[in-house]
Amino acid sequence: MRAGLPPRGVVVAALLLPLVGLACRDGAGPGASLAPSRLELQFGDSLIELGTSRAVFSLVRAADGSAIYDVLLRWRSDDPRVAVVGDRGVVRATGLGRTVVRAEVYRDTAAGSPALVTAAITVRVLPRTVRRVILDRDTVTIAREGTVTLVATPEADDRTPLPERPVTWTSLAPAVAAVAGDGTVTGLATGAARIVAASAGFADTAVVAVSSLVGGVDVITIAPLPDTVLPGSRWGFAATVRRADGTILSDRPVSWTVRTLRGLDVAQLVARDTLLAARRGVLELGASSEGRRATRLLVVDEAFDRTVAPVILQPYDLPGQQFDDSVRVLATSNTAVPLDRFELFLDFRPVPVRETVLPGLRGQQAWETMIDLSAWDFGPLRLEAIGTDSRGRRGIVALSFLRIPAEPKGGPLPGGGRR
């Protein structure tokens, strides 16, 4: 999942705060009692960018100045529309402006009544800063009088897109290719032109080659293909290139790409126009010519036997479940025909499992595993079990979808990423 590393000081704060209530006190042996007297907060330069998260460094001191690490703090923000703060002191910027973040802890007094020790810092939320500009392509070829639209994306330092930031366009060879304010490039003469997209002092470039052909490509159509193909099969494909009036441009070259959407190394190009389907998954086949592009989704899957008896996946048989960084998966089967092989896949990627014995479930087959979700993006993940029974039949024996919450338990982390 995408996340930049927070500054070193923030890491220290993020590690200290979750340990409140567990660590010992400085300068005191076990069982010693030090009353909180002063609360110190630090938040760097008090600035944070919109949409990011950062931890407040906090330190509780006794009257003699010694540090106390076993005190639970209560946190709040004066204006949650600007920033919110979790129970571990992690501030998340939600809107532009200023707010005051406060921490407090109670201490006992000689009179027996609790006294409140408080501290506060001012937090200012700024717009995200552009740190780079990324163009959607490095090179492209068009015909004279043809056009192509380039897309430039300003990004923050953690690669978060900032699409609302203005972009200026410049052609370094305006006699060869001209560029409009929306990134549309028009070929004027044979040659090559470097197109520059800039935002907030950062820039990226693309080379547009203008061929001697006249008239640009307007439409690309990929010839029909099956929606689902078998692993190990080969498929040839073709594309038709046309102008807007329907004229076929048979002299225009077409380049092909294969991109895996779900699974791992699902397919590859073994020739300019031939696809080898390697293993189960979902892929995108793309055809490009002179800046125009067409895509087609293909599913690579097996022809499964539907008569293989199902198994029970726990806890995925309960709808609406959400999971954090890891989850234990348990599968059980109690059928007359045992499974010789049990496989588990998460979004078409294999997950190691081991057969186990469950107390009180004699005669049942069982398998278990622990899935690490920290490397997966948010959203539903396809979880399926494939079994091969003693008769040699192979089929999908369980299918469900795993939902990962948009925010980890305990709130966001510094840098805005998952743990």
C-alpha positions in Angstrom: 0.0 0.0 0.0 1.4 3.4 -0.6 2.9 5.3 2.3 5.9 7.5 2.8 8.1 7.1 5.8 7.4 9.8 8.4 10.3 11.9 9.9 12.4 10.1 12.5 10.9 12.2 15.3 7.4 11.2 14.3 8.4 7.5 14.4 9.5 7.9 18.0 6.3 9.5 19.0 4.2 6.9 17.2 6.1 4.2 19.1 5.9 5.9 22.5 2.3 6.7 22.6 0.8 3.2 22.0 2.9 2.1 25.0 1.1 4.4 27.4 0.1 2.3 30.4 2.8 -0.3 29.8 6.2 1.3 30.3 7.8 2.0 33.6 8.6 5.4 35.0 12.0 7.1 34.7 13.9 7.2 37.9 11.4 5.0 39.8 11.5 1.4 40.6 8.5 -1.0 40.4 5.6 0.1 42.5 6.8 3.7 42.8 4.1 6.3 42.5 4.8 9.6 40.7 1.9 12.1 40.1 1.7 13.9 36.7 2.7 17.5 37.2 3.4 18.8 33.7 2.5 17.7 30.2 4.7 18.6 27.2 3.6 18.4 23.5 5.7 18.8 20.4 4.5 18.8 16.8 7.5 20.0 14.7 6.8 23.3 13.0 3.0 22.8 13.8 2.3 22.5 10.0 0.7 19.5 8.3 -0.6 19.0 4.8 -4.2 18.3 4.0 -5.0 14.6 3.9 -1.9 13.5 5.8 -1.4 12.2 9.3 1.3 12.7 11.9 1.8 11.9 15.5 2.2 14.4 18.3 5.2 13.7 20.6 4.0 13.8 24.2 5.8 13.6 27.5 4.4 13.6 31.1 6.6 14.8 33.9 6.4 14.6 37.6 7.0 17.5 39.9 10.7 16.6 40.2 11.0 16.7 36.3 11.3 12.9 35.9 9.4 11.4 32.9 6.3 9.2 33.4 5.5 6.7 30.6 2.5 4.8 32.1 -0.1 7.5 31.9 -3.1 7.4 29.5 -3.8 10.7 27.8 -7.1 12.0 26.5 -6.9 13.9 23.1 -9.3 16.2 21.3 -9.3 18.8 18.6 -11.1 22.2 18.9 -12.2 22.0 15.2 -12.6 18.5 13.8 -13.3 20.1 10.4 -9.6 21.1 10.2 -8.0 18.1 12.0 -9.0 15.2 14.2 -6.8 13.4 16.7 -7.0 9.7 17.8 -6.5 8.3 21.2 -2.8 7.7 20.4 -2.1 11.4 19.5 -2.1 10.9 15.7 -3.4 14.0 14.0 -5.1 13.7 10.7 -5.7 16.8 8.6 -9.2 17.0 7.3 -9.6 20.6 6.1 -7.6 23.8 5.5 -7.2 26.2 8.5 -6.1 26.2 12.1 -7.1 24.2 15.1 -5.9 23.6 18.7 -5.1 20.0 19.6 -5.3 19.4 23.4 -4.1 16.6 25.6 -5.1 16.1 29.3 -4.5 13.7 32.2 -5.8 13.6 35.7 -3.7 13.4 38.8 -4.5 12.9 42.5 -4.0 15.7 44.9 -3.3 15.8 48.7 -7.0 16.7 49.2 -8.0 13.6 47.5 -9.8 15.3 44.5 -8.3 14.8 41.0 -6.7 17.8 39.3 -6.4 18.2 35.5 -3.0 18.5 33.8 -3.4 19.9 30.3 -1.3 21.0 27.3 -2.2 22.3 23.9 -0.6 23.0 20.5 -1.8 24.9 17.5 -1.9 22.9 14.2 -2.1 24.6 10.8 -3.3 22.6 7.8 -1.9 23.6 4.4 -2.7 22.4 0.9 -0.6 19.5 -0.4 2.6 20.6 -2.0 3.5 19.6 -5.5 6.8 17.6 -5.6 6.7 16.1 -9.1 4.8 16.1 -12.4 4.1 12.8 -14.2 3.1 12.5 -17.8 1.1 9.5 -18.9 3.6 8.6 -21.6 7.2 9.3 -22.6 7.0 9.0 -26.3 4.2 8.9 -28.9 4.0 9.1 -32.7 1.2 10.9 -34.6 0.6 11.9 -38.2 0.7 15.3 -39.7 -2.7 16.9 -38.9 -3.2 14.2 -36.3 -3.7 14.9 -32.6 -3.0 13.2 -29.2 -3.9 14.4 -25.7 -1.3 14.0 -23.1 -2.3 13.8 -19.4 -0.1 15.4 -16.7 -0.6 14.6 -13.0 1.0 16.8 -10.3 1.9 14.6 -7.3 2.8 15.2 -3.6 5.9 13.7 -2.1 4.1 10.5 -1.2 2.8 10.3 -4.8 -0.7 11.3 -4.0 -2.2 12.8 -7.1 -3.1 16.5 -7.0 -5.4 16.9 -10.0 -6.7 20.3 -9.1 -3.3 22.0 -9.5 -2.9 24.0 -12.7 -0.5 22.7 -15.4 1.1 24.8 -18.1 2.1 23.2 -21.5 4.9 24.2 -23.8 6.2 22.8 -27.1 10.0 23.2 -27.6 9.5 22.8 -31.3 6.3 24.6 -32.1 6.9 24.4 -35.9 6.7 20.5 -35.6 4.0 20.1 -33.0 1.7 22.6 -31.2 0.2 22.0 -27.7 -3.0 23.4 -26.3 -3.7 24.3 -22.7 -5.5 21.0 -22.1 -2.5 18.9 -23.3 -3.7 18.2 -26.9 -0.8 18.0 -29.3 -1.3 18.6 -33.0 1.3 17.4 -35.6 2.3 20.2 -38.0 5.4 19.0 -39.8 7.6 15.8 -40.0 10.0 15.7 -37.1 10.1 15.4 -33.3 9.0 17.9 -30.6 9.5 17.8 -26.9 6.4 18.7 -24.9 6.8 20.1 -21.4 4.1 20.0 -18.7 4.9 22.1 -15.6 3.3 22.8 -12.3 4.6 24.7 -9.2 8.1 24.7 -10.6 8.2 20.9 -11.4 8.0 19.5 -14.9 8.0 16.4 -17.0 8.5 16.0 -20.7 7.3 13.7 -23.5 8.7 13.4 -27.1 6.1 13.6 -29.8 7.2 12.3 -33.2 5.3 13.5 -36.2 5.4 11.1 -39.2 5.1 11.9 -42.9 1.7 10.3 -43.0 -1.3 12.7 -43.3 -4.4 12.4 -41.2 -4.6 11.1 -37.7 -6.0 8.0 -36.1 -9.4 8.5 -34.4 -10.7 5.1 -33.5 -9.1 1.7 -32.7 -11.2 -1.4 -32.4 -9.9 -4.7 -31.0 -11.2 -7.8 -32.9 -13.6 -9.9 -30.8 -12.0 -12.4 -28.3 -13.6 -14.8 -25.9 -14.4 -13.3 -22.5 -12.7 -16.3 -20.7 -9.7 -18.3 -21.9 -8.0 -21.4 -20.4 -4.5 -21.3 -18.9 -1.9 -22.6 -21.3 -3.9 -21.5 -24.4 -2.6 -19.1 -27.1 -4.7 -16.5 -28.8 -4.0 -14.3 -31.8 -5.6 -10.8 -31.9 -5.9 -7.9 -34.3 -7.0 -4.3 -34.2 -8.6 -2.0 -36.8 -7.5 1.6 -37.1 -9.9 4.2 -38.5 -10.4 7.9 -39.0 -13.4 9.6 -37.7 -15.2 9.2 -41.0 -14.7 5.4 -40.9 -11.8 5.2 -43.3 -9.5 2.3 -42.4 -5.9 3.2 -42.0 -4.1 0.0 -42.8 -0.7 1.6 -42.9 -0.6 2.7 -39.3 1.4 0.6 -36.8 -0.3 -0.8 -33.7 1.5 -1.6 -30.4 0.1 -4.1 -27.9 0.4 -4.3 -24.1 -0.7 -6.8 -21.5 -1.4 -5.6 -17.9 -2.3 -7.9 -15.0 -5.2 -6.6 -13.0 -5.8 -9.6 -10.7 -3.4 -12.5 -10.2 0.3 -12.9 -10.8 1.9 -13.1 -14.2 -1.4 -14.1 -15.8 -0.3 -13.8 -19.5 2.4 -12.5 -21.7 3.0 -11.5 -25.4 4.9 -14.3 -27.1 4.7 -12.5 -30.5 3.6 -9.2 -31.8 0.0 -10.3 -32.0 -0.1 -13.5 -29.9 -1.0 -13.9 -26.3 -0.1 -16.9 -24.0 -2.4 -17.3 -21.1 -0.2 -18.6 -18.3 -2.3 -18.9 -15.1 -5.6 -17.8 -13.6 -6.4 -14.1 -13.2 -7.7 -11.0 -15.0 -5.8 -9.0 -17.5 -6.1 -6.0 -19.7 -5.1 -6.2 -23.4 -4.3 -2.8 -24.9 -3.8 -1.6 -28.5 -2.3 1.8 -29.3 -1.7 3.8 -32.4 -0.7 7.5 -32.7 -1.9 8.3 -29.2 -5.3 6.5 -29.5 -5.9 3.5 -27.4 -8.4 0.6 -27.0 -8.5 -2.0 -24.2 -10.2 -5.3 -23.6 -10.6 -7.3 -20.4 -9.8 -11.0 -20.5 -10.3 -13.6 -17.7 -8.0 -16.6 -17.6 -9.7 -19.4 -15.7 -10.0 -23.2 -15.6 -13.0 -25.3 -16.5 -13.9 -26.5 -12.9 -16.0 -29.4 -12.0 -19.2 -28.2 -10.2 -19.8 -31.5 -8.5 -16.9 -31.3 -6.0 -18.4 -31.0 -2.5 -18.1 -27.5 -0.9 -16.1 -26.6 2.3 -16.9 -24.0 5.0 -14.6 -21.0 5.2 -14.6 -19.2 8.6 -15.2 -16.4 9.3 -16.0 -15.5 5.7 -19.4 -17.1 5.7 -20.6 -14.1 7.7 -21.5 -11.2 5.4 -20.1 -7.7 5.9 -16.9 -8.7 7.8 -14.0 -6.3 7.8 -10.4 -7.1 8.7 -7.3 -5.2 9.5 -3.7 -6.3 9.0 -4.0 -10.0 9.2 -6.7 -12.6 9.6 -6.8 -16.4 10.4 -8.7 -18.5 7.8 -10.1 -21.9 8.8 -11.7 -24.3 6.3 -13.5 -27.5 7.3 -15.0 -30.3 5.2 -17.2 -33.2 6.2 -18.0 -35.0 3.0 -18.2 -38.6 1.9 -15.5 -38.0 -0.7 -12.4 -36.5 1.0 -10.2 -33.9 -0.7 -6.7 -35.0 -1.7 -5.6 -31.4 -2.3 -6.8 -28.1 -0.9 -5.7 -24.7 -2.3 -6.5 -21.2 -1.2 -6.3 -18.1 -3.4 -6.6 -14.4 -2.6 -7.4 -12.4 -5.7 -6.0 -15.3 -7.8 -2.8 -15.4 -5.9 -1.9 -18.6 -4.0 -2.0 -18.5 -0.2 0.0 -21.2 1.8 -2.2 -23.4 3.9 -1.6 -26.4 6.2 -3.8 -29.3 7.1 -4.7 -29.4 10.8 -6.8 -31.4 13.3 -9.5 -29.7 15.3 -10.5 -30.9 18.7 -14.0 -32.3 18.8 -14.3 -32.5 15.0 -13.3 -36.1 14.4 -13.7 -37.3 10.8 -13.6 -33.8 9.4 -10.8 -32.4 7.2 -9.5 -29.0 8.2 -7.0 -26.5 6.9 -5.8 -23.2 8.3 -3.6 -20.2 7.5 -2.9 -16.7 8.6 -3.1 -14.1 5.7 -1.1 -10.9 5.9 -3.1 -8.1 4.5 -0.7 -5.2 5.0 0.5 -5.4 1.4 -3.0 -5.3 -0.2 -4.9 -2.2 -1.3 -8.2 -1.3 0.3 -11.3 -2.9 -1.1 -12.9 -6.3 -1.7 -10.5 -9.2 -2.3 -11.7 -12.4 -3.9 -11.1 -15.3 -1.6 -11.6 -18.8 -3.0 -10.8 -22.3 -2.2 -10.1 -25.0 -4.8 -10.3 -28.6 -4.0 -9.3 -31.9 -5.8 -11.2 -34.9 -4.4 -10.1 -38.5 -4.3 -11.9 -39.1 -7.6 -9.7 -36.6 -9.4 -12.4 -33.9 -9.7 -11.2 -30.3 -9.3 -13.5 -27.5 -8.5 -14.1 -24.3 -6.5 -15.3 -25.4 -3.1 -15.7 -22.0 -1.5 -15.9 -18.4 -2.7 -16.2 -15.2 -0.7 -15.0 -11.6 -0.7 -12.8 -10.1 2.0 -13.3 -6.4 2.8 -10.5 -4.3 4.1 -11.5 -1.1 6.0 -10.5 2.2 4.4 -8.7 3.0 7.6 -6.8 0.6 9.8 -8.1 -0.1 13.4 -6.8 2.5 15.7 -6.9 5.3 13.1 -4.6 6.4 10.4 -0.8 6.2 10.7 1.8 8.9 10.1 2.2 9.4 6.4 -1.4 8.3 5.7 -0.5 4.6 5.0 -1.4 1.2 6.4 0.7 -0.5 9.0 
